[in-house]
């Protein structure tokens, strides 16, 4: 019996050692696949920033040349969908007959929008005398336009706007005249 136990003990030890030494390597184990749905939305955006946001004029009665002291930079930034076809920048006043209004109570004369002119990026001066989608009738000006394509659906554009008030053959009494030019971009389908 001793012998049997000895052989069994020795056999069990050899068998255990054999299993450890010759056990096959286990393969990598992976979990099932899980997913995360991702979605991203880039909304359309269109902004115009004017720098500086104000400028002044020193007028000379009867003169066609009354430039603004400072030009204004119009910075237009856009991200548009490809359903858009055109992008335009407009400048306009709310009333063609009173782009700049008098401030003295005894004065009833105003400066009409047709006397206020803009030159874009050093071009020729043109009056604010067009009817545009915004503002008063005959009180605006299209400043620029461009087509929207896959290459131009996003962008940034800076334009220099130089202003002039043409008082040639327009009598105007001494006064302080104030007005607000509005600038707006529009993307059309």
Secondary structure as UniProt FT lines:
FT   HELIX           2..22
FT   STRAND          45..51
FT   TURN            61..62
FT   STRAND          67..68
FT   STRAND          72..79
FT   TURN            82..83
FT   STRAND          86..92
FT   TURN            96..97
FT   STRAND          100..101
FT   TURN            105..106
FT   HELIX           113..115
FT   STRAND          116..120
FT   TURN            121..122
FT   STRAND          126..127
FT   TURN            137..138
FT   STRAND          140..147
FT   TURN            150..152
FT   STRAND          154..165
FT   TURN            168..169
FT   STRAND          182..188
//
